[in-house]
Amino acid sequence: MAKIAFWITAGPELAEKVLPNLVMAERLKKQRGQEVEVYFFGPGIRLAAEAEGRMKEAIEALRSADIPMRACPAIADQYGVSARMTEQGIVLEPAGQVLVQLVESGYQVVGV
């Protein structure tokens, strides 16, 4: 079984680039039973926090599929969106800690 982590660093202006990756994450889990996680970092935090329309639907689909979603608490604080992130089911955990954990657990990290 593959283990894939999508590391989202693209901001709201690149939503069309990120959206297919979030859809793929959900499909990999639901249709293929793969282990998938999503981590929002840098401008990707704004993308998640400001999600509307199809992006919001994609994040809701990830949550419904029980795909772990995490984000950097320091950057979420800088943008003032920590509460909004946690309301969406996104857990705030330090990026360095999460990245090491993913790699040590055998995940392939895909950056977007």
PyMOL commands that place a pseudoatom at each C-alpha (Angstrom):
pseudoatom trace, name=CA, resn=MET, resi=1, chain=A, elem=C, hetatm=0, pos=[0.000, 0.000, 0.000]
pseudoatom trace, name=CA, resn=ALA, resi=2, chain=A, elem=C, hetatm=0, pos=[1.281, 3.429, -0.912]
pseudoatom trace, name=CA, resn=LYS, resi=3, chain=A, elem=C, hetatm=0, pos=[1.599, 6.205, 1.637]
pseudoatom trace, name=CA, resn=ILE, resi=4, chain=A, elem=C, hetatm=0, pos=[1.250, 9.655, 0.095]
pseudoatom trace, name=CA, resn=ALA, resi=5, chain=A, elem=C, hetatm=0, pos=[1.338, 13.068, 1.754]
pseudoatom trace, name=CA, resn=PHE, resi=6, chain=A, elem=C, hetatm=0, pos=[0.311, 16.154, -0.194]
pseudoatom trace, name=CA, resn=TRP, resi=7, chain=A, elem=C, hetatm=0, pos=[2.319, 19.164, 1.068]
pseudoatom trace, name=CA, resn=ILE, resi=8, chain=A, elem=C, hetatm=0, pos=[0.307, 22.223, -0.002]
pseudoatom trace, name=CA, resn=THR, resi=9, chain=A, elem=C, hetatm=0, pos=[2.319, 25.459, -0.194]
pseudoatom trace, name=CA, resn=ALA, resi=10, chain=A, elem=C, hetatm=0, pos=[0.435, 27.210, -3.008]
pseudoatom trace, name=CA, resn=GLY, resi=11, chain=A, elem=C, hetatm=0, pos=[-1.738, 30.133, -1.966]
pseudoatom trace, name=CA, resn=PRO, resi=12, chain=A, elem=C, hetatm=0, pos=[-5.246, 31.174, -3.026]
pseudoatom trace, name=CA, resn=GLU, resi=13, chain=A, elem=C, hetatm=0, pos=[-4.017, 32.571, -6.343]
pseudoatom trace, name=CA, resn=LEU, resi=14, chain=A, elem=C, hetatm=0, pos=[-3.009, 29.010, -7.346]
pseudoatom trace, name=CA, resn=ALA, resi=15, chain=A, elem=C, hetatm=0, pos=[-6.198, 27.281, -6.226]
pseudoatom trace, name=CA, resn=GLU, resi=16, chain=A, elem=C, hetatm=0, pos=[-6.739, 25.731, -9.658]
pseudoatom trace, name=CA, resn=LYS, resi=17, chain=A, elem=C, hetatm=0, pos=[-3.329, 24.064, -9.356]
pseudoatom trace, name=CA, resn=VAL, resi=18, chain=A, elem=C, hetatm=0, pos=[-4.050, 22.685, -5.881]
pseudoatom trace, name=CA, resn=LEU, resi=19, chain=A, elem=C, hetatm=0, pos=[-7.641, 21.527, -6.407]
pseudoatom trace, name=CA, resn=PRO, resi=20, chain=A, elem=C, hetatm=0, pos=[-6.845, 18.470, -8.570]
pseudoatom trace, name=CA, resn=ASN, resi=21, chain=A, elem=C, hetatm=0, pos=[-4.356, 17.298, -5.941]
pseudoatom trace, name=CA, resn=LEU, resi=22, chain=A, elem=C, hetatm=0, pos=[-6.935, 17.476, -3.160]
pseudoatom trace, name=CA, resn=VAL, resi=23, chain=A, elem=C, hetatm=0, pos=[-9.437, 15.602, -5.318]
pseudoatom trace, name=CA, resn=MET, resi=24, chain=A, elem=C, hetatm=0, pos=[-6.777, 12.996, -6.080]
pseudoatom trace, name=CA, resn=ALA, resi=25, chain=A, elem=C, hetatm=0, pos=[-5.998, 12.625, -2.367]
pseudoatom trace, name=CA, resn=GLU, resi=26, chain=A, elem=C, hetatm=0, pos=[-9.627, 11.825, -1.632]
pseudoatom trace, name=CA, resn=ARG, resi=27, chain=A, elem=C, hetatm=0, pos=[-9.902, 9.380, -4.537]
pseudoatom trace, name=CA, resn=LEU, resi=28, chain=A, elem=C, hetatm=0, pos=[-6.687, 7.583, -3.601]
pseudoatom trace, name=CA, resn=LYS, resi=29, chain=A, elem=C, hetatm=0, pos=[-8.158, 6.931, -0.171]
pseudoatom trace, name=CA, resn=LYS, resi=30, chain=A, elem=C, hetatm=0, pos=[-11.739, 6.124, -1.141]
pseudoatom trace, name=CA, resn=GLN, resi=31, chain=A, elem=C, hetatm=0, pos=[-11.223, 4.227, -4.394]
pseudoatom trace, name=CA, resn=ARG, resi=32, chain=A, elem=C, hetatm=0, pos=[-7.834, 2.606, -3.810]
pseudoatom trace, name=CA, resn=GLY, resi=33, chain=A, elem=C, hetatm=0, pos=[-7.570, 2.376, -0.039]
pseudoatom trace, name=CA, resn=GLN, resi=34, chain=A, elem=C, hetatm=0, pos=[-4.226, 4.180, 0.073]
pseudoatom trace, name=CA, resn=GLU, resi=35, chain=A, elem=C, hetatm=0, pos=[-2.894, 5.968, 3.132]
pseudoatom trace, name=CA, resn=VAL, resi=36, chain=A, elem=C, hetatm=0, pos=[-3.114, 9.690, 2.415]
pseudoatom trace, name=CA, resn=GLU, resi=37, chain=A, elem=C, hetatm=0, pos=[-2.462, 12.862, 4.408]
pseudoatom trace, name=CA, resn=VAL, resi=38, chain=A, elem=C, hetatm=0, pos=[-2.591, 16.561, 3.549]
pseudoatom trace, name=CA, resn=TYR, resi=39, chain=A, elem=C, hetatm=0, pos=[-0.432, 19.272, 5.125]
pseudoatom trace, name=CA, resn=PHE, resi=40, chain=A, elem=C, hetatm=0, pos=[-0.991, 23.000, 4.541]
pseudoatom trace, name=CA, resn=PHE, resi=41, chain=A, elem=C, hetatm=0, pos=[2.111, 25.166, 4.850]
pseudoatom trace, name=CA, resn=GLY, resi=42, chain=A, elem=C, hetatm=0, pos=[3.026, 28.770, 4.049]
pseudoatom trace, name=CA, resn=PRO, resi=43, chain=A, elem=C, hetatm=0, pos=[0.505, 30.377, 1.673]
pseudoatom trace, name=CA, resn=GLY, resi=44, chain=A, elem=C, hetatm=0, pos=[-1.298, 27.026, 1.545]
pseudoatom trace, name=CA, resn=ILE, resi=45, chain=A, elem=C, hetatm=0, pos=[-2.703, 27.914, 4.946]
pseudoatom trace, name=CA, resn=ARG, resi=46, chain=A, elem=C, hetatm=0, pos=[-4.419, 30.964, 3.482]
pseudoatom trace, name=CA, resn=LEU, resi=47, chain=A, elem=C, hetatm=0, pos=[-5.743, 28.759, 0.670]
pseudoatom trace, name=CA, resn=ALA, resi=48, chain=A, elem=C, hetatm=0, pos=[-7.413, 26.432, 3.178]
pseudoatom trace, name=CA, resn=ALA, resi=49, chain=A, elem=C, hetatm=0, pos=[-8.584, 29.190, 5.512]
pseudoatom trace, name=CA, resn=GLU, resi=50, chain=A, elem=C, hetatm=0, pos=[-10.151, 31.216, 2.696]
pseudoatom trace, name=CA, resn=ALA, resi=51, chain=A, elem=C, hetatm=0, pos=[-11.579, 28.191, 0.867]
pseudoatom trace, name=CA, resn=GLU, resi=52, chain=A, elem=C, hetatm=0, pos=[-14.782, 28.802, -1.054]
pseudoatom trace, name=CA, resn=GLY, resi=53, chain=A, elem=C, hetatm=0, pos=[-16.696, 26.961, -3.727]
pseudoatom trace, name=CA, resn=ARG, resi=54, chain=A, elem=C, hetatm=0, pos=[-14.939, 23.910, -5.136]
pseudoatom trace, name=CA, resn=MET, resi=55, chain=A, elem=C, hetatm=0, pos=[-11.955, 24.319, -2.813]
pseudoatom trace, name=CA, resn=LYS, resi=56, chain=A, elem=C, hetatm=0, pos=[-14.211, 24.297, 0.238]
pseudoatom trace, name=CA, resn=GLU, resi=57, chain=A, elem=C, hetatm=0, pos=[-16.019, 21.236, -1.133]
pseudoatom trace, name=CA, resn=ALA, resi=58, chain=A, elem=C, hetatm=0, pos=[-12.683, 19.459, -1.646]
pseudoatom trace, name=CA, resn=ILE, resi=59, chain=A, elem=C, hetatm=0, pos=[-11.609, 20.148, 1.952]
pseudoatom trace, name=CA, resn=GLU, resi=60, chain=A, elem=C, hetatm=0, pos=[-14.981, 18.926, 3.228]
pseudoatom trace, name=CA, resn=ALA, resi=61, chain=A, elem=C, hetatm=0, pos=[-14.586, 15.767, 1.118]
pseudoatom trace, name=CA, resn=LEU, resi=62, chain=A, elem=C, hetatm=0, pos=[-11.152, 15.136, 2.657]
pseudoatom trace, name=CA, resn=ARG, resi=63, chain=A, elem=C, hetatm=0, pos=[-12.628, 15.487, 6.129]
pseudoatom trace, name=CA, resn=SER, resi=64, chain=A, elem=C, hetatm=0, pos=[-15.528, 13.180, 5.236]
pseudoatom trace, name=CA, resn=ALA, resi=65, chain=A, elem=C, hetatm=0, pos=[-13.058, 10.582, 3.933]
pseudoatom trace, name=CA, resn=ASP, resi=66, chain=A, elem=C, hetatm=0, pos=[-11.172, 10.728, 7.261]
pseudoatom trace, name=CA, resn=ILE, resi=67, chain=A, elem=C, hetatm=0, pos=[-8.012, 11.975, 5.573]
pseudoatom trace, name=CA, resn=PRO, resi=68, chain=A, elem=C, hetatm=0, pos=[-5.771, 13.637, 8.158]
pseudoatom trace, name=CA, resn=MET, resi=69, chain=A, elem=C, hetatm=0, pos=[-5.287, 17.323, 7.414]
pseudoatom trace, name=CA, resn=ARG, resi=70, chain=A, elem=C, hetatm=0, pos=[-2.704, 19.320, 9.322]
pseudoatom trace, name=CA, resn=ALA, resi=71, chain=A, elem=C, hetatm=0, pos=[-1.169, 22.784, 9.128]
pseudoatom trace, name=CA, resn=CYS, resi=72, chain=A, elem=C, hetatm=0, pos=[1.623, 24.820, 10.670]
pseudoatom trace, name=CA, resn=PRO, resi=73, chain=A, elem=C, hetatm=0, pos=[0.401, 26.572, 13.835]
pseudoatom trace, name=CA, resn=ALA, resi=74, chain=A, elem=C, hetatm=0, pos=[3.014, 29.345, 13.663]
pseudoatom trace, name=CA, resn=ILE, resi=75, chain=A, elem=C, hetatm=0, pos=[2.010, 30.388, 10.155]
pseudoatom trace, name=CA, resn=ALA, resi=76, chain=A, elem=C, hetatm=0, pos=[-1.701, 30.023, 10.931]
pseudoatom trace, name=CA, resn=ASP, resi=77, chain=A, elem=C, hetatm=0, pos=[-1.133, 32.415, 13.849]
pseudoatom trace, name=CA, resn=GLN, resi=78, chain=A, elem=C, hetatm=0, pos=[0.735, 34.851, 11.576]
pseudoatom trace, name=CA, resn=TYR, resi=79, chain=A, elem=C, hetatm=0, pos=[-2.220, 34.914, 9.182]
pseudoatom trace, name=CA, resn=GLY, resi=80, chain=A, elem=C, hetatm=0, pos=[-4.693, 35.077, 12.087]
pseudoatom trace, name=CA, resn=VAL, resi=81, chain=A, elem=C, hetatm=0, pos=[-6.596, 32.002, 10.880]
pseudoatom trace, name=CA, resn=SER, resi=82, chain=A, elem=C, hetatm=0, pos=[-5.900, 29.365, 13.550]
pseudoatom trace, name=CA, resn=ALA, resi=83, chain=A, elem=C, hetatm=0, pos=[-9.530, 29.139, 14.667]
pseudoatom trace, name=CA, resn=ARG, resi=84, chain=A, elem=C, hetatm=0, pos=[-10.779, 28.914, 11.097]
pseudoatom trace, name=CA, resn=MET, resi=85, chain=A, elem=C, hetatm=0, pos=[-8.351, 26.068, 10.370]
pseudoatom trace, name=CA, resn=THR, resi=86, chain=A, elem=C, hetatm=0, pos=[-9.414, 24.015, 13.369]
pseudoatom trace, name=CA, resn=GLU, resi=87, chain=A, elem=C, hetatm=0, pos=[-13.102, 24.647, 12.556]
pseudoatom trace, name=CA, resn=GLN, resi=88, chain=A, elem=C, hetatm=0, pos=[-12.449, 22.904, 9.233]
pseudoatom trace, name=CA, resn=GLY, resi=89, chain=A, elem=C, hetatm=0, pos=[-10.982, 19.875, 10.969]
pseudoatom trace, name=CA, resn=ILE, resi=90, chain=A, elem=C, hetatm=0, pos=[-7.377, 20.827, 10.228]
pseudoatom trace, name=CA, resn=VAL, resi=91, chain=A, elem=C, hetatm=0, pos=[-5.065, 19.953, 13.110]
pseudoatom trace, name=CA, resn=LEU, resi=92, chain=A, elem=C, hetatm=0, pos=[-2.296, 22.432, 13.900]
pseudoatom trace, name=CA, resn=GLU, resi=93, chain=A, elem=C, hetatm=0, pos=[1.088, 20.698, 14.278]
pseudoatom trace, name=CA, resn=PRO, resi=94, chain=A, elem=C, hetatm=0, pos=[4.607, 22.070, 13.624]
pseudoatom trace, name=CA, resn=ALA, resi=95, chain=A, elem=C, hetatm=0, pos=[5.828, 21.554, 10.064]
pseudoatom trace, name=CA, resn=GLY, resi=96, chain=A, elem=C, hetatm=0, pos=[9.261, 20.179, 10.924]
pseudoatom trace, name=CA, resn=GLN, resi=97, chain=A, elem=C, hetatm=0, pos=[7.804, 17.623, 13.296]
pseudoatom trace, name=CA, resn=VAL, resi=98, chain=A, elem=C, hetatm=0, pos=[5.196, 16.495, 10.764]
pseudoatom trace, name=CA, resn=LEU, resi=99, chain=A, elem=C, hetatm=0, pos=[7.617, 16.312, 7.837]
pseudoatom trace, name=CA, resn=VAL, resi=100, chain=A, elem=C, hetatm=0, pos=[10.062, 14.124, 9.767]
pseudoatom trace, name=CA, resn=GLN, resi=101, chain=A, elem=C, hetatm=0, pos=[7.213, 11.944, 11.009]
pseudoatom trace, name=CA, resn=LEU, resi=102, chain=A, elem=C, hetatm=0, pos=[5.878, 11.454, 7.474]
pseudoatom trace, name=CA, resn=VAL, resi=103, chain=A, elem=C, hetatm=0, pos=[9.274, 10.569, 6.013]
pseudoatom trace, name=CA, resn=GLU, resi=104, chain=A, elem=C, hetatm=0, pos=[10.137, 8.232, 8.872]
pseudoatom trace, name=CA, resn=SER, resi=105, chain=A, elem=C, hetatm=0, pos=[6.759, 6.526, 8.411]
pseudoatom trace, name=CA, resn=GLY, resi=106, chain=A, elem=C, hetatm=0, pos=[7.470, 5.852, 4.746]
pseudoatom trace, name=CA, resn=TYR, resi=107, chain=A, elem=C, hetatm=0, pos=[5.293, 8.502, 3.127]
pseudoatom trace, name=CA, resn=GLN, resi=108, chain=A, elem=C, hetatm=0, pos=[6.126, 9.902, -0.298]
pseudoatom trace, name=CA, resn=VAL, resi=109, chain=A, elem=C, hetatm=0, pos=[5.742, 13.669, 0.065]
pseudoatom trace, name=CA, resn=VAL, resi=110, chain=A, elem=C, hetatm=0, pos=[4.262, 15.418, -2.982]
pseudoatom trace, name=CA, resn=GLY, resi=111, chain=A, elem=C, hetatm=0, pos=[4.644, 19.198, -3.002]
pseudoatom trace, name=CA, resn=VAL, resi=112, chain=A, elem=C, hetatm=0, pos=[2.083, 21.479, -4.584]
for i in range(1, 112): cmd.bond("trace and resi %d" % i, "trace and resi %d" % (i + 1))
show_as sticks, trace
zoom trace
